Every structure is written in C-alpha cells, then in structure tokens.
Amino acid sequence: MPLSAVKPGMVGEALTVFQGSKPEPFKVRVVSVLRNFLPKQDVILIRAEDPRVEHSGIVAGMSGSPVYIDGKLVGAVAYAWSFAKEPLGGVTPIETMLAERARPRRSGKEVLAEGWPAPNIAPAGKGSRFVDSGGDIPHASLSPRSAASEGPAALARGLGLPPTAPTLATGEPRLLRASVPLSVSGFTARTVAELSESFAPTGLVPLQAGGGRKLGPPAAGRVAPGSAIGVELVRGDMSTVATGTVTYVDGRSVLAFGHPLFGIGEVYLPMVDAEIHAFMPSLAQSFKMSSPLNEVGTLVQDRQSCIIGDLDARSTMLPIDVRVSGPGVEPRRFHAEVARNRRLTPMLTSLVVSNAIADAEPDVTDMVVTVTSKVGVKGHAPLELRDQIFSPEGVSGRALAMSRGLRAMGELLFNPFEPVVLDRIDVDVRVEYRRDVAEIIGVSLPGQEVHAGDTVPLRVTLRPYAGPEYVETVPVVIPRTVAGEVIKIEVASGAQVRPDVPQAESLRVYIDNMRKYYGASTIVATLQTPDAGASLRGQLIQGLPASAMDTLRPSKQTKRADSYAIADRTVFPTKQLVSGKQELQVLVKSDVLGK
C-alpha cells in the first residue's frame, strides 16, 4: 500500500514471533503520519491494540515486523518510546524500504569467496587499492592505533556514529529507533559489560538472555514475513547475534529491521534465522529472548530504512583459536569465528580472547600475561608476535587490545597498499599470578667524563614491587662521531621503544616492519647521533656521505629516499618486566688521541 493511501484511524495487523518460530498477528491502528521524520523519509505513527503488546510496548527485537492494512503491506515497525504509557510505535513505509533494492553493489561474489573485508576495498583486479574515507593512514613504523585499542570512540568514528547513541533505555521523550537486542552467550558478565561499552555508539543492547547455535551441517532455515532473523557477529564457543524481524521476502532477497543495524552501507555479514524463547516485558527495556538457529544468507546492505539480505550468498568468518594455560591446571581451548569487517574484527577478536582468559583464569588480582599471537595473512608468512602484559586487576579486553597481535590486525586491515585476507588467528596465553614488574627510576654514569669511542657502564636503577631497588649495568658504546657534542641517552622499557624501520612502499615491507620490536622484559638504551641515514625501496641505508644523500634525494623527483636520524641502541635483557623511561644528557669529549 502506498503511503499516500494511509490515513489516521485505519486498522491493520502486524506480524511478529512471540515464542518459538511462528509469526503471530497483533492488531494496530494508524494514529498519524510524520512527514520528513528523517531526511526524505516519513514515518507512520501507530498504536498497538493487543494485550500482549499493550503492557510491553514496542519491544527490542520487534524491529522489522511487517504491518498490513486490508491485506496490503504498509511498512515495518521500527521506532518506539521508552517508558511510554501507551504502546505507540513508528513504521517505516515499505516503499522507502523497497527503493533501497535499486542500489547497485560495488563488490562482486569474489568478495564472499575470498573473505575480503568488503565494502572497504576497490573492485578486484590488477592495481586495486584500498579506498578509505577515514583520513590518512600512518605507516607501519608509526603503529596506528586500532579500533580495539581506542574503544567505543574509535568504533563510533569508524562507523560514522555519535560517541553514544540514544536508546529506549535512556527514556528520552522522542521517537527513537527500536533497539536491536544483541543476544550474547558464552561470555562472562565482565566481558558482556565491556561489550555494552564497546557497542554503546551503535544502539545495540547486549543481552545475556539466549543461547548460541550449534555448528554443524547446513540446514534449511525459516525466512518469512514476521519471522525472526539475526546478523551473526560471533559464533562458536561464544555467540553474538543482533536479532530483529523479517519484513518482506522477494525471491532470494529479504528486507528486515525497518532501520539500520550500524548504518554502514554495503557490508557482508552472515544472516541466521532465530528462535524466540520468550517475550520479556520490562519498565526499562522490553525485549525478545532469542537464540540463532541456521545460517540463511548474507547481509549485503545496511541502510537508513532497512537491512537487505541475499539468501543465496554465504560469507566467511575469521576463525580464532585461543589456548589459555595457568599454574597447576590443564590448558583450556576455545574456538570462535568473528565477522570480517575491518572496523569490527579487531574489537570482536579482543573480546573473544579476553573472555577466554576471564573464563579460564577469572582471578581479579596481579598477573603477568604472556600473549603469543599468530596472524595468518593470505599470500604471506604468518605474523608471529609476543607480548608480556602486567595487569593488577586481571585482563580486560582494552588491555589486550594494546597487544601487538591485536593491533596488527587493525594495521593490516587498514594498510594503504592492497586488500588483505586474514586466514586465521591463533592466540596462546600463559597466565602467571605474580607482580613481576620493575620501574626504571634513574640512570647515571660512574665517572665525570665520557670520551668518544669508549664503552661506558650505564647504571640503570630499577624499583620492583615490594622489593629493594637494584641496579643493572648496561654497556653503551659512545660513537666517535659525537665527539664535542652534548648527547641525550634515553633508557626505557623495550615495550616503549620502536626500532628504526624503513618507510613501507609495499605490503611485504609493511608486514616485515611489524615483525620488528623490542620485548617488555628488556632495557633499551638509545643514543641519538648526528648522522643521517636513508630509507629507500624498503631498506635502511646507513653510513652514507652527504654527497650520496644528495644523490638519493634529487630535487627534480617526488619519489626519492627519505632521510632519518640514526640512533644507536643497546638492548639489555632483564629478569622482570620493565616499565618507565629516564634520560640523561652528557658532554662527550674527544678520545685520548684527539680524534
């Protein structure tokens, strides 16, 4: 039915699942039509006149419930109020939803076959490059912060959303899109709280009120108007599914929700049908309790008026295996798969790993966590990275997000050279209950004079927890080239120092740069020299005369060698994790020969 034919007072019925998988009708009455409620989009205001809905109002999970008048489809239930005394809701007109089907896809079926993180890539082909609207992409040597490490703010920026989304639970006196329940299972209460914080900008409401689906041979699912449908973000030993309702099915295409999931446009995520366990009325937030059943297709469009699924398509997910070992217990193993999307994958992986640790080693106390990550990259050797993290309160997702392995995922997915396919992630975690960390609190030299060419014993004072201070002696060679100069010697934990790496000009060099780092159980002494080196074609070149540097940087070319200041570094292994940084300035005298 066209919107122009909808009049106040008309009576119709909506379909939704109250329990099980069979849609049931409930009576609705048109109150009015809100013109231009959203840009170029009207909304039909309705009142539910069914005892099951009068007490609960429009509930989370009802988004997409089709509304019929005189047997003709009018639209999808999509908006509601919180704490409303009457069960009023907003309906997205079906003609607005159908118009989204005309939007062409930018990516082909090769995206689904190869597992690319579409739609953030150019079409496949020779010379294809990443297309990113999120600003400049730093080089690998600068270690760009991932969405996982920055939390909700970075996710909001990446998805083009405000820092926090208004939801029905806030009780704001305005018509808001009905919340989509994010049914989670296999997660600890602590991880669910982190999940709620992470998804705050999206308006998704994590509910630990359902179960996961049992993975097995493919089975036929149910996709019909009014049936429950979900978008799967995590599956396996842990499950996360955003659940709503089917509005319209046309052949192998399905329209649902009546509003966006994230609102990020073309995207490829698995869709599943779902079983509704119960319809839960609540003063704060009524919702449907659900569990996913079978994979039925792929979400391909996430638009303002609806989500669109392709029932013939199947999208791959990224497999993650986590092994957690602690003192005196057998290692525990977890397997999960997460959605392939460069803005969601690092955050979801971080939550999976932190949940595995919280379940296997839940103690909230001092611990040293050694995380060995193996990131499989199609067409390249696996990227193996090791971190040692001290945490006084157990391990949170945010702490793990700072680990090299999880940061590397974001850097690879956002690399400026070419699309990458992550094959799998293997994470080995070893937990030790000890506060084995020392802070660098001082640095000194034993004598008054330092001569060029000498090897000087640098005395580094460390203060451990609940123990006496002690000194480590780090031998540092003073280069002859700094004679007569005042130099700065910086002493820091290896975790805070980045090695010199060449400017990446290809994905191979970009990945190789990630393999170079210093461990947290090392002291790194850095001495800045006046010498300059060059980064050219993925290589660092040192010891060049000034004339050679001028040749490598011709003024008539834009592509030329990049210069960098050469730093002499001494790496000294320690028996504890090290934190902190200190620096010292010294005057270097000529050597005994006057050179």
C-alpha angles and dihedrals in degrees: 000000000000118000091241089067095053112102134179113268096031113139124216142143136253128210125223139143114257095175134355118000104300117103116231128197126241128186122254134180127206112241101176146314119258108212119217092356086157126016106298090345130108125200128212113224113218139176120217113228101189123106091229092058101032091071097042104031120208103339133209106268095035091093108125097025104152118239120210130192117189088350093302123119111246102173147286131296104246113145137056147158127245120232089009116162090215128048096246121160143171125241124207108222113248093228089062090051095046091052089066091065090070091064108106121230116243094207130060134217091280087077091063093043096049098037096236116172093248142212092033093075136078117247113288117268145093112322096011114160139189116275111208129173095187099092134261118346114225121225120259092257089064094055100221113220114253128226088249094057095046096047127203096350093060092044090051091051092046093050093041093243134135115262090258127020121220109244136184089257091066090065094223113172097241140084109273131179110269111260119255110225111230100211109209130186134172092034128118119239090252093055092047088055090052089047090053091052093046094050096041093108093053099057091235113141114213109219123187088207109109144036139259126251124257110244114227144113114343114271132189113263131204117252114169136131108290096016122125117261131177142193111229118221100164130017137172123051085358127038136199120176130168105216130202139137136282114246105180138001121200112178105299096346124091131193120201148160097031088232135049127284095211098340094232099134120224110026137148118225131146118263123209136184116238144209119229112220098184145346105237117200115203136168091227102036127349114205148167117253107220148165128204119247119179137356107253106170147313132290105234105166129038105186140162095262102036149333119260125210133195109218093196095055129083124195127204126235130212113258117224126189119191125189117191122190128181137174114298098355136097114259115263121219129208131187126195140152123219134199118273106238122122093226096044104033099071093047094046091047090051091052092048093051095044090048091052090053093044090052097044098038107018098165112129098214143095111315141162111217121197110199119192111188127191113193115193113213117187111245094013137079112268115273108235117193133172130205135181113203128185116205126177093199106039122272123306128192090249092055091049091047088069091060116111095241095056093040089051090059092059092044092051094047091048096041114140097225114062143332115284130203116212108213099193145322123234117188125186114192126191117189123200121181102224139104094231101159132116129195124222104236103164147010129196145162121234097227139045097239133055120194128202112257094025126125104226126196104236110204112215117191116209129189115206125196113273093354142091121275115260138188130235117198113220116191110222125187114220108216118232090230092072096059110139092015132116104232133190119227113198120196118193146149110280088239089066097049126081118206120230109269131176123260104269113242097167139027090254093059090041090057093042089055089058091057091063117083143119123249126245091240093064136083114223119199112198123196115188113218130197090237120109128214134189135236110212131163094345095312134105114227120196137177096040122150119239091256091058091050090054089052092051091051106048113183093223095061131068094201105067142129118295116225125219136181111259116233124195109220132191117197116205121185118226135197093234140040109273130214135177138042136243133179138202133196119212137175111236115213127203117271122260091272091056093247 
